[in-house]
Amino acid sequence: MRRAIYPGSFDPFTNGHLDIALRSLRMFDKLTIAVLKNTTKKFLLSPDARAELIREVVKPYPQIEVETFGGLLADFCRDKNIYTIVRGLRAVSDFDYEHAIYLMNNRLWNHIDTVFLMSSSENSFISSSIVKEVASLGGNIEDQVPPEVFRHLQKLYQGKTP
């Protein structure tokens, strides 16, 4: 069975993330979406809330599982016996950062490879931070996130004014 891991903070999970996950299934039999528990970054949603929301979104895809993790991705991959990391690239400018992460992960555990998927044109401008900001200011982000995420963000920001 060909397995891969798609790690990220996913705060929130966007249509760009979903697109990368679904396209990954063309190459892999099973995909683990790994939600990062990063204590140095301020998140809108807790890791468990992000994971649960993603589970709702990917419910129609039994070959996708969602987990949270803390610590080093290389250690998590080794513990899970997963040898391939999937990362999405929105623009060429993302490559330098992602390449550095690939090199470090490979140095930590040389059995890991990384597959980079370019964002599809309709999702290349979407970023979680911009989605959060626009949603917090009452803007319409309905076409940038899955319906489950849209409803959740609407509830979260309902009645809040900038």
PAZAPA-4460 file (N, C-alpha, C; in steps of 0.05 Angstrom, whole numbers, plus 32768, in hexadecimal, padded with zeros to 4 digits):
% residues 162
    n_x    n_y    n_z   ca_x   ca_y   ca_z    c_x    c_y    c_z   seq   type   mol
   8011   7FE8   8000   8000   8000   8000   8012   8019   8000     1      M     A
   800D   802B   7FEE   801B   8044   7FEC   800E   8059   7FFE     2      R     A
   801E   8062   8012   8013   8075   8026   8023   808F   8025     3      R     A
   8016   80A4   802C   8023   80BE   802E   8016   80CE   8044     4      A     A
   8025   80E3   804C   801B   80F5   8061   801B   8111   8056     5      I     A
   8006   811F   805D   8003   813B   8054   8001   814C   806E     6      Y     A
   8018   8157   8076   8018   8166   808F   8013   8184   808B     7      P     A
   8009   8190   80A0   8005   81AD   80A0   7FF5   81B6   80B8     8      G     A
   7FF3   81D0   80BA   7FE3   81DB   80D0   7FC6   81DC   80C9     9      S     A
   7FBF   81E1   80B0   7FA4   81E0   80A5   7F91   81F1   80B6    10      F     A
   7F98   820A   80BA   7F88   821C   80CC   7F7E   8234   80BD    11      D     A
   7F68   8231   80AE   7F57   8219   80AA   7F5F   820A   8091    12      P     A
   7F52   81F3   808E   7F55   81E1   8077   7F47   81EF   8060    13      F     A
   7F55   81F3   8049   7F4A   8201   8032   7F44   81EE   801B    14      T     A
   7F38   81F9   8006   7F34   81EA   7FEE   7F4F   81E2   7FE1    15      N     A
   7F63   81F3   7FE5   7F7E   81ED   7FDB   7F89   81D4   7FE9    16      G     A
   7F86   81D2   8004   7F8E   81BB   8012   7F7F   81A2   8009    17      H     A
   7F65   81A5   8006   7F55   818E   7FFD   7F5E   8184   7FE1    18      L     A
   7F63   8197   7FD0   7F6C   8190   7FB5   7F86   8180   7FB5    19      D     A
   7F99   8189   7FC5   7FB3   817A   7FC7   7FAE   815E   7FD3    20      I     A
   7F9D   815D   7FE7   7F97   8142   7FF3   7F8A   812F   7FDF    21      A     A
   7F76   8139   7FD0   7F68   8127   7FBD   7F7A   8120   7FA6    22      L     A
   7F8A   8132   7F9D   7F9D   812C   7F87   7FB2   8118   7F90    23      R     A
   7FB9   8119   7FAA   7FCC   8106   7FB5   7FC2   80E9   7FB3    24      S     A
   7FA8   80E6   7FB4   7F9C   80CB   7FB3   7FA0   80BE   7F97    25      L     A
   7FA7   80CE   7F83   7FAE   80C2   7F69   7FC8   80B3   7F6A    26      R     A
   7FD9   80BA   7F7E   7FF4   80AE   7F80   7FF6   809B   7F97    27      M     A
   7FE5   809F   7FAB   7FE8   808F   7FC4   7FCD   8082   7FCB    28      F     A
   7FCF   806A   7FD7   7FB7   805C   7FDF   7FAB   8067   7FF9    29      D     A
   7FBC   8071   800A   7FB3   807C   8023   7FC2   8096   802A    30      K     A
   7FB3   80AA   8033   7FBF   80C3   803A   7FB8   80CA   8057    31      L     A
   7FCC   80D1   8066   7FC8   80DB   8081   7FCB   80F9   8081    32      T     A
   7FB6   8108   8087   7FB8   8125   808B   7FC0   8129   80A8    33      I     A
   7FD8   8134   80AC   7FE3   8137   80C6   7FE2   8155   80CF    34      A     A
   7FD1   815A   80E2   7FCD   8176   80EC   7FE1   817C   8102    35      V     A
   7FF1   8190   80FD   8007   8197   810F   7FFD   81A5   8128    36      L     A
   8008   819B   813E   8004   81A8   8158   801D   81BA   815D    37      K     A
   801C   81D2   8153   8033   81E4   8155   802E   81F8   816B    38      N     A
   803C   81F7   8180   8037   8208   8197   8042   8224   8194    39      T     A
   8053   8229   8180   805E   8244   817D   804D   8256   816B    40      T     A
   8039   824B   815F   8029   825A   814D   800D   825D   8159    41      K     A
   8000   8274   8154   7FE5   8279   815E   7FD1   826F   8149    42      K     A
   7FBF   825D   8151   7FAC   8252   813F   7F90   825C   8145    43      F     A
   7F7F   825C   8130   7F63   8262   8134   7F55   824B   8141    44      L     A
   7F5B   8233   8139   7F4F   821B   8143   7F64   8209   8151    45      L     A
   7F5B   81FA   8164   7F6D   81E7   8172   7F74   81D0   815E    46      S     A
   7F8A   81C2   8163   7F91   81AC   8151   7F7B   8197   814F    47      P     A
   7F6E   8191   8165   7F58   817D   8165   7F40   8187   8155    48      D     A
   7F3A   81A1   8158   7F24   81AD   8149   7F2A   81AD   812B    49      A     A
   7F43   81B4   8124   7F4B   81B3   8107   7F49   8197   80FC    50      R     A
   7F53   8183   810B   7F52   8168   8102   7F35   815E   80FF    51      A     A
   7F24   8165   8111   7F08   815C   810F   7EFA   8169   80F8    52      E     A
   7EFF   8182   80F2   7EF4   8190   80DB   7EFD   8183   80C1    53      L     A
   7F17   817C   80C0   7F21   816F   80A8   7F15   8154   80A4    54      I     A
   7F11   8145   80BA   7F04   812B   80B9   7EE8   812E   80AC    55      R     A
   7ED9   8143   80B3   7EBF   8147   80A7   7EC1   814B   8089    56      E     A
   7ED6   815B   8081   7ED9   8161   8065   7EE1   8148   8055    57      V     A
   7EF2   8137   8060   7EFC   8120   8051   7EEC   8107   8056    58      V     A
   7ED6   8109   8064   7EC6   80F1   806A   7EBF   80E0   8052    59      K     A
   7EBA   80EC   803B   7EB5   80DB   8023   7ECD   80CC   8018    60      P     A
   7EE4   80D0   8024   7EFD   80C3   801A   7F09   80B1   802F    61      Y     A
   7F01   8098   8030   7F0A   8086   8045   7F28   8081   8044    62      P     A
   7F35   8087   802E   7F52   8083   802C   7F62   809A   8038    63      Q     A
   7F54   80AE   8043   7F61   80C5   8051   7F5B   80C3   806F    64      I     A
   7F70   80C4   807F   7F6D   80C5   809C   7F79   80DF   80A5    65      E     A
   7F6F   80E9   80BC   7F78   8102   80C7   7F82   80FD   80E4    66      V     A
   7F9A   8107   80E9   7FA6   8105   8104   7FB3   811F   810B    67      E     A
   7FB8   8123   8125   7FC8   8139   812E   7FE3   812F   8137    68      T     A
   7FF7   8141   8136   8011   8139   813F   8020   8151   8149    69      F     A
   8033   814C   815B   8045   8160   8165   8061   8156   8162    70      G     A
   8074   8167   8164   8090   815E   8161   8099   815E   8144    71      G     A
   80AD   814E   813E   80B8   814D   8124   80A8   813B   8111    72      L     A
   80A4   8146   80F9   8095   8137   80E4   80A4   811D   80DE    73      L     A
   80BF   811E   80DD   80CF   8106   80D6   80C9   80F0   80EA    74      A     A
   80C7   80F7   8104   80C1   80E3   8118   80A5   80D7   8115    75      D     A
   8092   80E9   810F   8077   80E0   810B   8075   80CD   80F3    76      F     A
   8083   80D4   80DD   8084   80C2   80C6   8090   80A7   80CC    77      C     A
   80A6   80A8   80DB   80B4   808F   80E2   80A1   807D   80F3    78      R     A
   8093   808A   8107   8081   807B   8118   806A   806F   8109    79      D     A
   8062   807C   80F3   804B   8073   80E3   8054   8062   80CB    80      K     A
   806E   805F   80C8   8079   8050   80B0   806F   805D   8096    81      N     A
   806F   8077   8095   8068   8086   807D   8081   8092   8072    82      I     A
   8086   808E   8058   80A0   8097   804C   809D   80AE   8039    83      Y     A
   8085   80B7   8034   8081   80CD   8021   8070   80E3   802D    84      T     A
   807A   80FB   802A   806C   8113   8033   8062   8121   801A    85      I     A
   8049   812B   801B   803D   813A   8006   803C   8157   800F    86      V     A
   8045   8169   7FFE   8044   8186   8004   8039   8194   7FEB    87      R     A
   8029   81A8   7FEF   801E   81B8   7FDA   802F   81D2   7FD6    88      G     A
   8032   81DA   7FBE   8040   81F3   7FB7   802D   8205   7FA8    89      L     A
   8028   821D   7FB3   8017   8230   7FA6   8026   8240   7F90    90      R     A
   803F   8245   7F96   804F   8255   7F83   806C   824C   7F86    91      A     A
   807C   8254   7F73   8098   824D   7F73   80A5   8257   7F8D    92      V     A
   809C   826D   7F97   80A7   8278   7FB0   80A5   8266   7FC8    93      S     A
   8091   8253   7FC7   808E   8240   7FDD   80A4   822B   7FDC    94      D     A
   80B0   8227   7FC5   80C3   8210   7FC2   80DB   8212   7FD4    95      F     A
   80E7   822A   7FD7   80FF   822C   7FE7   80FA   8223   8004    96      D     A
   80E4   822D   800F   80DD   8225   802B   80D7   8207   802D    97      Y     A
   80C8   81FC   801A   80C1   81E0   801A   80D9   81CE   8015    98      E     A
   80EB   81D7   8005   8103   81C8   7FFF   8115   81C6   8018    99      H     A
   8117   81DC   8027   8126   81DC   8040   811A   81C8   8054   100      A     A
   80FF   81C7   8056   80F2   81B4   8068   80F7   8198   805E   101      I     A
   80F6   8193   8044   80FC   8178   8039   8118   8170   8041   102      Y     A
   812B   8181   803E   8147   817B   8044   814A   8174   8062   103      L     A
   813D   8183   8073   813F   817D   8090   8131   8163   8097   104      M     A
   8119   815E   808C   810C   8145   8092   811C   812D   8088   105      N     A
   8128   8130   8071   8139   811A   8066   8152   8116   8077   106      N     A
   815C   812C   8082   8174   8129   8093   816D   811C   80AE   107      R     A
   8154   8121   80B8   814B   8115   80D1   8145   80F8   80CD   108      L     A
   813B   80F1   80B6   8134   80D4   80B0   8137   80D1   8092   109      W     A
   814C   80C4   8089   8152   80C4   806C   8140   80B1   805C   110      N     A
   812C   80A6   8067   8119   8096   8059   8101   80A6   804E   111      H     A
   8100   80C0   8054   80EA   80D1   804C   80EF   80DE   8031   112      I     A
   80DB   80DD   8020   80DB   80ED   8008   80C3   8100   8009   113      D     A
   80C5   8115   7FF9   80AF   8129   7FF8   80A6   812C   7FDB   114      T     A
   808C   812B   7FD8   8080   8130   7FBE   8073   814C   7FBF   115      V     A
   807A   815D   7FAC   806F   8177   7FAA   8059   8178   7F95   116      F     A
   8042   8182   7F9C   802C   8185   7F88   8026   81A3   7F86   117      L     A
   8026   81AC   7F6D   801F   81C8   7F68   8001   81CC   7F6C   118      M     A
   7FF9   81E2   7F78   7FDD   81E9   7F7B   7FD0   81EC   7F60   119      S     A
   7FB7   81E4   7F5E   7FA8   81E9   7F46   7FA3   8207   7F43   120      S     A
   7FA0   8210   7F2B   7F9E   822D   7F27   7F87   823A   7F37   121      S     A
   7F71   822C   7F3A   7F5B   8238   7F49   7F60   823A   7F67   122      E     A
   7F74   822C   7F71   7F7A   822D   7F8E   7F95   823A   7F94   123      N     A
   7FA4   8243   7F80   7FBF   824C   7F85   7FC1   8265   7F96   124      S     A
   7FAC   8274   7F98   7FAC   828D   7FA8   7FA2   8289   7FC4   125      F     A
   7F97   8272   7FCB   7F8B   826E   7FE5   7FA0   8268   7FFA   126      I     A
   7F9E   8276   8010   7FAF   8270   8027   7F9E   8271   8040   127      S     A
   7FA4   8260   8053   7F94   825F   806C   7F94   827A   807A   128      S     A
   7FAB   8288   807B   7FAC   82A1   808A   7F9A   82B6   807C   129      S     A
   7F9A   82B7   8062   7F89   82CA   8054   7F6C   82C3   8058   130      I     A
   7F65   82A9   8056   7F4A   82A0   805A   7F40   82A9   8076   131      V     A
   7F51   82A5   808B   7F49   82AC   80A6   7F44   82CA   80A8   132      K     A
   7F56   82DA   809C   7F53   82F7   809E   7F3A   8300   8090   133      E     A
   7F35   82F7   8078   7F1E   82FF   8069   7F04   82F6   8078   134      V     A
   7F04   82DE   8082   7EEC   82D4   8091   7EE8   82E5   80AA   135      A     A
   7EFD   82EC   80B8   7EFA   82FC   80D0   7EEF   8318   80CB   136      S     A
   7EF3   8321   80B2   7EE9   833C   80AB   7ECE   833B   809C   137      L     A
   7EC2   8323   809C   7EA8   8320   8090   7EA8   831C   8072   138      G     A
   7EBF   8317   8066   7EC0   8312   804A   7EB7   82F6   8043   139      G     A
   7EB1   82F2   8029   7EA7   82D8   8020   7EBE   82C6   8018   140      N     A
   7EC2   82B0   8026   7ED7   829C   8020   7ECA   8281   8018   141      I     A
   7EB1   8282   8011   7EA2   8269   800B   7EAF   8258   7FF5   142      E     A
   7EBB   8265   7FE1   7EC6   8256   7FCB   7EE3   824E   7FD0   143      D     A
   7EEE   8254   7FE8   7F0A   824E   7FEE   7F0D   8238   8003   144      Q     A
   7EF7   8230   800F   7EF9   821B   8024   7EE2   8207   801F   145      V     A
   7EE6   81EE   8028   7ECF   81DB   8027   7EB7   81E5   8036   146      P     A
   7E9F   81DC   802F   7E87   81E5   803C   7E87   81E2   805B   147      P     A
   7E93   81CC   8064   7E94   81C7   8081   7EA4   81DC   808F   148      E     A
   7EBA   81E4   8083   7ECC   81F9   808E   7EBE   8214   808D   149      V     A
   7EB1   8219   8076   7EA2   8232   8073   7E8E   8236   8089   150      F     A
   7E7E   8221   808E   7E69   8223   80A3   7E76   8227   80BE   151      R     A
   7E8C   8219   80C4   7E99   821C   80DD   7EA4   8239   80E1   152      H     A
   7EB0   8244   80CC   7EBB   825F   80CE   7EA5   8273   80D1   153      L     A
   7E8E   826F   80C3   7E77   8281   80C6   7E6E   8282   80E3   154      Q     A
   7E6B   826A   80F0   7E63   8269   810C   7E77   8277   811E   155      K     A
   7E90   8272   8118   7EA6   827D   8128   7EA6   829B   8128   156      L     A
   7EA2   82A6   8110   7EA4   82C3   810D   7E89   82D2   810E   157      Y     A
   7E73   82C3   8111   7E59   82CE   8112   7E57   82E2   8129   158      Q     A
   7E4E   82FA   8123   7E4A   830E   8137   7E63   831D   813E   159      G     A
   7E7A   8315   8133   7E93   8324   8139   7E96   833A   8124   160      K     A
   7E9E   8350   812D   7EA4   8366   811B   7EC2   836C   811C   161      T     A
   7ECD   8374   8106   7EEA   837A   8105   7EF1   8392   8117   162      P     A
***
